[in-house]
Amino acid sequence: MKKVNRQEQKEHTHRHLIEVAFQQLAEHGLIATRTADIAKAAKVSHGTIFVHFPTKEELLTAVIEEFGARIALRLHELAANGGGVRQVLEAYLEGLTEYEPFYSRLVMEGHLLPERSRNTLVMIQSALSFHLCQALERETAEGKIRPFPTHLLFNTWIGLIHYYLTNRDLFAPGESILKRYGTDLLNYFLNLLAKEE
């Protein structure tokens, strides 16, 4: 019985550290946040961090992977129901809005991350790319949208979202850029795709 309790406690601490790291990394930055800061916020000893994550890079990667899993889950659930372009992008925005401060840091500091962490970020974008491209191809074949190379449309969407996130202090100081402008950005993007009448 003791082993089960110890294992459950270890798993609970592991999950707790990831959640606290989400908050600390979002607030203070991916590069600037120290493992000691995370330990203090989690109310554990600094050594406890290294029991679960031998390096800061492994902690960063675990947090990014957890973020990616949550976003991908939303997209996969939607794709199973054959969601269209609007629905895929709405689900993506909904997921990003929940983690906007963290994702903004990923966008702004991604190029400074270790390679493994950068690769994890690319996998997150690949999940969106997969579902968005399927929806784009389906709606293009159905004649609902104009034909465009799907890679250009994906990059246009990501570029639009990333531009607003990196410049949120200009567009929505002190508030969520995605809550304020998400619908406008989505409608603008969809208008680019609309067939001329």
PAMILO-660293 format. One record per residue (C-alpha): x, y, z; chain; residue number from 1. Coordinates in pm, whole numbers, padded with zeros to 5 digits. Example, Ala and Ser with C-alpha at 12.3 -4.5 7.8 and 13.67 -1.06 7.14 Angstrom:
! PAMILO-660293
[node [01230 -00450 00780] A 1]
[node [01367 -00106 00714] A 2]
! end
This chain:
! PAMILO-660293
[node [00000 00000 00000] A 1]
[node [00287 00236 00081] A 2]
[node [00436 00193 -00268] A 3]
[node [00108 00291 -00430] A 4]
[node [00084 00602 -00212] A 5]
[node [00446 00697 -00286] A 6]
[node [00390 00649 -00659] A 7]
[node [00068 00852 -00649] A 8]
[node [00247 01127 -00454] A 9]
[node [00531 01129 -00706] A 10]
[node [00287 01156 -00998] A 11]
[node [00094 01430 -00818] A 12]
[node [00414 01628 -00756] A 13]
[node [00520 01580 -01120] A 14]
[node [00186 01718 -01247] A 15]
[node [00196 01999 -00990] A 16]
[node [00545 02106 -01105] A 17]
[node [00431 02118 -01466] A 18]
[node [00128 02335 -01377] A 19]
[node [00337 02573 -01167] A 20]
[node [00601 02586 -01441] A 21]
[node [00327 02684 -01692] A 22]
[node [00241 02984 -01475] A 23]
[node [00599 03087 -01397] A 24]
[node [00720 03051 -01756] A 25]
[node [00422 03249 -01886] A 26]
[node [00473 03526 -01632] A 27]
[node [00852 03559 -01630] A 28]
[node [00961 03408 -01961] A 29]
[node [01096 03077 -02079] A 30]
[node [01458 03180 -02059] A 31]
[node [01449 03408 -01753] A 32]
[node [01256 03171 -01525] A 33]
[node [01490 02969 -01304] A 34]
[node [01418 02625 -01165] A 35]
[node [01458 02780 -00818] A 36]
[node [01169 03018 -00901] A 37]
[node [00949 02725 -00998] A 38]
[node [01042 02532 -00684] A 39]
[node [00960 02832 -00465] A 40]
[node [00623 02888 -00635] A 41]
[node [00544 02515 -00609] A 42]
[node [00644 02518 -00241] A 43]
[node [00892 02233 -00284] A 44]
[node [01266 02214 -00236] A 45]
[node [01483 02307 -00532] A 46]
[node [01614 01950 -00538] A 47]
[node [01261 01816 -00591] A 48]
[node [01259 01977 -00937] A 49]
[node [01564 01773 -01037] A 50]
[node [01417 01449 -00904] A 51]
[node [01143 01488 -01165] A 52]
[node [01331 01681 -01434] A 53]
[node [01711 01634 -01436] A 54]
[node [01761 01956 -01637] A 55]
[node [01573 02278 -01703] A 56]
[node [01555 02174 -02069] A 57]
[node [01367 01857 -01972] A 58]
[node [01125 02061 -01762] A 59]
[node [01071 02308 -02047] A 60]
[node [01013 02026 -02292] A 61]
[node [00767 01854 -02055] A 62]
[node [00568 02177 -02018] A 63]
[node [00566 02241 -02394] A 64]
[node [00464 01879 -02459] A 65]
[node [00180 01908 -02207] A 66]
[node [00065 02229 -02374] A 67]
[node [00085 02060 -02715] A 68]
[node [-00109 01757 -02595] A 69]
[node [-00391 01977 -02467] A 70]
[node [-00415 02176 -02791] A 71]
[node [-00388 01863 -03008] A 72]
[node [-00660 01687 -02807] A 73]
[node [-00904 01969 -02882] A 74]
[node [-00818 01957 -03251] A 75]
[node [-00836 01576 -03274] A 76]
[node [-01177 01571 -03106] A 77]
[node [-01305 01824 -03355] A 78]
[node [-01151 01649 -03656] A 79]
[node [-01328 01326 -03563] A 80]
[node [-01654 01513 -03626] A 81]
[node [-01536 01642 -03966] A 82]
[node [-01506 02005 -03856] A 83]
[node [-01466 02268 -04123] A 84]
[node [-01203 02540 -04146] A 85]
[node [-01397 02774 -03915] A 86]
[node [-01445 02503 -03652] A 87]
[node [-01080 02392 -03661] A 88]
[node [-00958 02750 -03619] A 89]
[node [-01216 02826 -03349] A 90]
[node [-01097 02521 -03151] A 91]
[node [-00737 02629 -03200] A 92]
[node [-00810 02983 -03080] A 93]
[node [-01005 02850 -02783] A 94]
[node [-00712 02633 -02680] A 95]
[node [-00459 02912 -02731] A 96]
[node [-00672 03162 -02537] A 97]
[node [-00664 02936 -02233] A 98]
[node [-00282 02935 -02244] A 99]
[node [-00224 03268 -02419] A 100]
[node [00048 03405 -02186] A 101]
[node [00247 03080 -02215] A 102]
[node [00201 03049 -02591] A 103]
[node [00298 03414 -02639] A 104]
[node [00626 03339 -02463] A 105]
[node [00677 03037 -02687] A 106]
[node [00626 03252 -02994] A 107]
[node [00857 03530 -02874] A 108]
[node [01131 03314 -02721] A 109]
[node [01102 02997 -02929] A 110]
[node [01418 03065 -03126] A 111]
[node [01615 03075 -02797] A 112]
[node [01496 02735 -02678] A 113]
[node [01706 02418 -02687] A 114]
[node [01656 02210 -03001] A 115]
[node [01439 01943 -02834] A 116]
[node [01201 02209 -02703] A 117]
[node [01189 02381 -03044] A 118]
[node [01108 02046 -03207] A 119]
[node [00819 02002 -02963] A 120]
[node [00684 02344 -03066] A 121]
[node [00702 02238 -03432] A 122]
[node [00499 01925 -03347] A 123]
[node [00229 02144 -03191] A 124]
[node [00204 02345 -03511] A 125]
[node [00201 02023 -03713] A 126]
[node [-00118 01909 -03537] A 127]
[node [-00291 02231 -03643] A 128]
[node [-00143 02207 -03992] A 129]
[node [-00273 01852 -04036] A 130]
[node [-00631 01932 -03934] A 131]
[node [-00643 02270 -04105] A 132]
[node [-00509 02129 -04431] A 133]
[node [-00768 01849 -04426] A 134]
[node [-01048 02100 -04373] A 135]
[node [-00909 02335 -04640] A 136]
[node [-00881 02055 -04896] A 137]
[node [-01232 01930 -04818] A 138]
[node [-01390 02276 -04844] A 139]
[node [-01193 02358 -05160] A 140]
[node [-01315 02033 -05322] A 141]
[node [-01673 02120 -05218] A 142]
[node [-01635 02462 -05381] A 143]
[node [-01684 02650 -05054] A 144]
[node [-01350 02833 -05067] A 145]
[node [-01109 02946 -05334] A 146]
[node [-00817 02714 -05409] A 147]
[node [-00485 02818 -05257] A 148]
[node [-00173 02618 -05174] A 149]
[node [-00253 02491 -04824] A 150]
[node [00096 02557 -04691] A 151]
[node [00058 02927 -04774] A 152]
[node [-00279 02942 -04599] A 153]
[node [-00142 02769 -04289] A 154]
[node [00157 03006 -04276] A 155]
[node [-00069 03307 -04331] A 156]
[node [-00287 03203 -04035] A 157]
[node [00008 03132 -03805] A 158]
[node [00178 03455 -03910] A 159]
[node [-00137 03656 -03837] A 160]
[node [-00184 03503 -03492] A 161]
[node [00185 03529 -03403] A 162]
[node [00204 03892 -03514] A 163]
[node [-00081 03990 -03283] A 164]
[node [00056 03784 -02993] A 165]
[node [00404 03936 -03015] A 166]
[node [00259 04286 -03037] A 167]
[node [-00020 04245 -02782] A 168]
[node [00101 04547 -02584] A 169]
[node [00020 04761 -02889] A 170]
[node [-00320 04611 -02964] A 171]
[node [-00459 04506 -02625] A 172]
[node [-00244 04627 -02335] A 173]
[node [-00321 04440 -02016] A 174]
[node [-00579 04206 -02169] A 175]
[node [-00604 03895 -02384] A 176]
[node [-00534 03973 -02748] A 177]
[node [-00718 03657 -02854] A 178]
[node [-01030 03737 -02652] A 179]
[node [-01031 04089 -02791] A 180]
[node [-00941 04019 -03155] A 181]
[node [-00971 03642 -03207] A 182]
[node [-01308 03659 -03383] A 183]
[node [-01193 03952 -03600] A 184]
[node [-00876 03767 -03700] A 185]
[node [-01073 03452 -03780] A 186]
[node [-01330 03640 -03989] A 187]
[node [-01057 03830 -04174] A 188]
[node [-00876 03507 -04257] A 189]
[node [-01196 03336 -04372] A 190]
[node [-01280 03636 -04592] A 191]
[node [-00948 03583 -04772] A 192]
[node [-01066 03233 -04860] A 193]
[node [-01421 03318 -04960] A 194]
[node [-01524 03265 -05319] A 195]
[node [-01615 03580 -05505] A 196]
[node [-01986 03602 -05578] A 197]
! end
